[in-house]
Structure formats: structure tokens, C-alpha cells
């Protein structure tokens, strides 16, 4: 992170967010953390929240395009996380990494379908 920007400023938050995504894309995050915490725990929680909000919007009889947009909003992040797991697992190697690659692919399919 750039030390010239205070952490509480908007630019500091953007820098932290960019650092978060950069570290995952480059494979600088531990595979266990990336798979279990970032993808399965946080990613699934975001998907559940998005689906719940979409159901509320549907119940309020808002336009279908808006409901679908809210429901599918996390998909780009899901794709990113699954690809980050694959990239990191390829660097790590081994049976556990292969299982995590399979798990991330199944998770991605499940989150897009459900």
C-alpha cells in the first residue's frame, strides 16, 4: 500500500482493495486461505446475501431485470475467486491443490446455477 495515503481515505481503501485482488491473482495468498476463507466462506456469504436481496426485490414486485441483476451481481467476483484458486493451486501442486481446483469449479457451477 502507498504510505503517502492515510488508510482511512477513499484512495487508501481503493489501494487496499486493489492489493487484495492483486495478491490473489498473483498467487501470493495461501491456498488454504484463498479456498476456505475467501471463496467458500466469504464468497458463499455474499452469494446468499445477494440471492436473499433478489428474493426481497421479487416480493416487492420490482422489475425482473433488476431482480436478476442483483442475483447475478456476484458472478464476476465468483469467477475471479475460482480462477485465483486455480492459478494458486497450479503453483502449489499436489493432490490437495488438485482437489481444491475441483472444489472451486464445482462451487462456481453451484453459485451460478443457484
VOBA-1610 file (N, C-alpha, C; in pm, whole numbers, padded with zeros to 5 digits, always signed):
BEGIN
Unk+00085-00118+00000Unk+00000+00000+00000Unk+00089+00124+00000Unk+00042+00228-00063Unk+00113+00353-00070Unk+00113+00421+00066Unk+00231+00446+00122Unk+00240+00504+00256Unk+00204+00651+00259Unk+00192+00716+00144Unk+00158+00857+00142Unk+00009+00881+00161Unk-00074+00776+00147Unk-00218+00788+00164Unk-00260+00729+00298Unk-00331+00808+00381Unk-00382+00752+00507Unk-00479+00638+00478Unk-00478+00538+00565Unk-00558+00417+00543Unk-00708+00445+00542Unk-00754+00549+00609Unk-00896+00577+00619Unk-00953+00654+00501Unk-00869+00706+00413Unk-00918+00784+00300Unk-00974+00692+00193Unk-01051+00751+00101Unk-01109+00672-00007Unk-01000+00611-00093Unk-00895+00687-00122Unk-00788+00632-00205Unk-00712+00522-00131Unk-00703+00533+00001Unk-00640+00427+00080Unk-00721+00298+00076Unk-00853+00312+00081Unk-00940+00194+00074Unk-00934+00129-00063Unk-00929+00212-00168Unk-00917+00159-00304Unk-00784+00086-00320Unk-00678+00142-00262Unk-00547+00077-00270Unk-00547-00057-00199Unk-00614-00065-00082Unk-00623-00193-00009Unk-00703-00295-00089Unk-00812-00251-00151Unk-00894-00341-00230Unk-00816-00391-00352Unk-00745-00301-00417Unk-00662-00340-00532Unk-00554-00439-00489Unk-00495-00415-00373Unk-00393-00504-00319Unk-00451-00642-00290Unk-00575-00645-00237Unk-00643-00771-00209Unk-00656-00854-00337Unk-00709-00794-00442Unk-00729-00866-00568Unk-00596-00902-00634Unk-00500-00811-00630Unk-00370-00836-00692Unk-00301-00956-00627Unk-00303-00962-00494Unk-00236-01071-00422Unk-00299-01205-00457Unk-00430-01208-00470Unk-00497-01334-00504Unk-00470-01374-00648Unk-00469-01278-00738Unk-00446-01310-00879Unk-00303-01358-00903Unk-00210-01302-00831Unk-00069-01339-00847Unk-00031-01465-00771Unk-00124-01519-00693Unk-00094-01639-00616Unk-00011-01613-00493Unk-00019-01491-00441Unk+00058-01453-00323Unk-00016-01482-00193Unk-00139-01529-00202Unk-00220-01564-00085Unk-00213-01715-00067Unk-00207-01760+00057Unk-00201-01903+00085Unk-00325-01972+00027Unk-00305-02087-00034Unk-00414-02159-00099Unk-00526-02193-00002Unk-00492-02236+00119Unk-00596-02267+00219Unk-00683-02145+00249Unk-00620-02030+00269Unk-00693-01907+00298Unk-00780-01867+00180Unk-00724-01874+00063Unk-00797-01837-00059Unk-00917-01928-00079Unk-00901-02057-00065Unk-01009-02152-00090Unk-01114-02149+00021Unk-01070-02168+00145Unk-01166-02182+00254Unk-01227-02050+00299Unk-01144-01951+00324Unk-01198-01825+00378Unk-01254-01734+00269Unk-01172-01707+00166Unk-01214-01610+00066Unk-01324-01664-00024Unk-01305-01784-00077Unk-01402-01836-00172Unk-01522-01900-00103Unk-01498-02004-00023Unk-01611-02076+00034Unk-01687-01995+00139Unk-01619-01933+00232Unk-01688-01862+00340Unk-01741-01726+00293Unk-01651-01637+00253Unk-01693-01502+00214Unk-01772-01503+00084Unk-01725-01578-00015Unk-01795-01583-00143Unk-01936-01640-00130Unk-01950-01745-00053Unk-02082-01805-00033Unk-02172-01709+00045Unk-02119-01641+00144Unk-02199-01544+00221Unk-02248-01431+00131Unk-02162-01383+00044Unk-02202-01277-00050Unk-02311-01328-00144Unk-02298-01451-00192Unk-02399-01508-00281Unk-02533-01524-00210Unk-02530-01569-00087Unk-02654-01586-00011Unk-02721-01450+00011Unk-02643-01350+00047Unk-02698-01216+00069Unk-02757-01160-00060Unk-02687-01180-00170Unk-02736-01131-00299Unk-02866-01201-00339Unk-02873-01331-00319Unk-02995-01407-00352Unk-03111-01366-00262Unk-03084-01346-00133Unk-03188-01304-00040Unk-03242-01167-00078Unk-03153-01075-00113Unk-03197-00942-00156Unk-03279-00951-00285Unk-03237-01037-00376Unk-03312-01055-00501Unk-03452-01108-00472Unk-03464-01200-00376Unk-03597-01252-00340Unk-03684-01143-00278Unk-03624-01057-00197Unk-03699-00945-00139Unk-03748-00852-00250Unk-03660-00822-00344Unk-03698-00736-00456Unk-03808-00800-00540Unk-03800-00930-00558Unk-03904-01002-00632Unk-04036-00995-00556Unk-04030-01009-00424Unk-04150-00999-00342Unk-04213-00861-00346Unk-04129-00760-00368Unk-04178-00623-00379Unk-04229-00592-00521Unk-04225-00695-00606Unk-04272-00685-00744Unk-04197-00578-00825Unk-04067-00569-00800Unk-03983-00480-00878Unk-03952-00546-01011Unk-03905-00471-01109Unk-03881-00529-01243Unk-03788-00650-01238Unk-03819-00748-01322Unk-03741-00872-01325Unk-03595-00846-01360Unk-03569-00750-01447Unk-03430-00722-01485Unk-03349-00678-01362Unk-03411-00603-01271Unk-03342-00558-01150Unk-03317-00675-01056Unk-03417-00761-01041Unk-03404-00880-00956Unk-03290-00968-01006Unk-03287-00992-01136Unk-03182-01077-01195Unk-03045-01010-01185Unk-03040-00880-01203Unk-02913-00808-01191Unk-02855-00822-01050Unk-02941-00808-00950Unk-02895-00821-00811Unk-02853-00965-00783Unk-02930-01061-00833Unk-02899-01201-00810Unk-02765-01241-00871Unk-02738-01192-00991Unk-02615-01231-01062Unk-02499-01134-01041Unk-02516-01033-00959Unk-02411-00935-00934Unk-02280-00998-00885Unk-02281-01101-00800Unk-02155-01158-00752Unk-02082-01248-00852Unk-02143-01279-00966Unk-02081-01375-01060Unk-01940-01335-01103Unk-01914-01210-01142Unk-01775-01177-01178Unk-01675-01203-01065Unk-01714-01172-00944Unk-01626-01199-00829Unk-01608-01350-00808Unk-01716-01426-00828Unk-01708-01572-00816Unk-01610-01628-00919Unk-01620-01580-01041Unk-01529-01626-01146Unk-01385-01591-01110Unk-01365-01469-01062Unk-01232-01426-01020Unk-01175-01518-00912Unk-01256-01545-00808Unk-01208-01629-00698Unk-01176-01771-00745Unk-01262-01827-00829Unk-01237-01962-00879Unk-01108-01966-00963Unk-01089-01866-01047Unk-00966-01861-01127Unk-00843-01838-01040Unk-00857-01757-00937Unk-00745-01733-00845Unk-00706-01862-00772Unk-00806-01941-00734Unk-00777-02071-00671Unk-00703-02160-00770Unk-00748-02164-00894Unk-00682-02246-00996Unk-00537-02202-01016Unk-00516-02072-01029Unk-00380-02022-01052Unk-00288-02053-00934Unk-00339-02034-00814Unk-00258-02061-00695Unk-00234-02211-00678Unk-00336-02291-00705Unk-00322-02437-00693Unk-00221-02490-00794Unk-00220-02435-00914Unk-00121-02478-01014Unk+00021-02450-00968Unk+00040-02337-00900Unk+00173-02304-00846Unk+00210-02398-00731Unk+00110-02432-00647Unk+00133-02513-00528Unk+00158-02658-00564Unk+00072-02714-00649Unk+00085-02853-00689Unk+00042-02950-00579Unk+00029-03075-00614Unk-00008-03179-00519Unk-00154-03217-00525Unk-00187-03325-00455Unk-00323-03379-00456Unk-00422-03283-00391Unk-00381-03220-00282Unk-00470-03127-00213Unk-00505-03009-00304Unk-00407-02958-00375Unk-00430-02847-00468Unk-00524-02890-00580Unk-00509-03012-00628Unk-00598-03063-00732Unk-00741-03073-00682Unk-00758-03119-00559Unk-00893-03126-00500Unk-00954-02987-00484Unk-00871-02890-00449Unk-00920-02754-00435Unk-00958-02695-00571Unk-00888-02732-00676Unk-00925-02689-00810Unk-01061-02746-00848Unk-01081-02873-00820Unk-01209-02937-00848Unk-01319-02873-00764Unk-01290-02851-00636Unk-01388-02789-00547Unk-01426-02649-00593Unk-01329-02573-00640Unk-01360-02437-00685Unk-01445-02439-00811Unk-01421-02535-00899Unk-01502-02546-01021Unk-01646-02585-00985Unk-01662-02680-00894Unk-01797-02720-00852Unk-01868-02607-00778Unk-01794-02533-00697Unk-01851-02419-00626Unk-01898-02313-00724Unk-01816-02285-00825Unk-01854-02185-00924Unk-01982-02226-00998Unk-01989-02353-01038Unk-02110-02402-01105Unk-02230-02387-01014Unk-02215-02425-00889Unk-02326-02417-00794Unk-02372-02274-00772Unk-02277-02181-00761Unk-02317-02042-00735Unk-02382-01978-00855Unk-02347-02019-00973Unk-02409-01961-01093Unk-02548-02021-01114Unk-02564-02149-01088Unk-02694-02215-01108Unk-02793-02177-00999Unk-02748-02178-00874Unk-02838-02147-00763Unk-02844-01999-00750
//
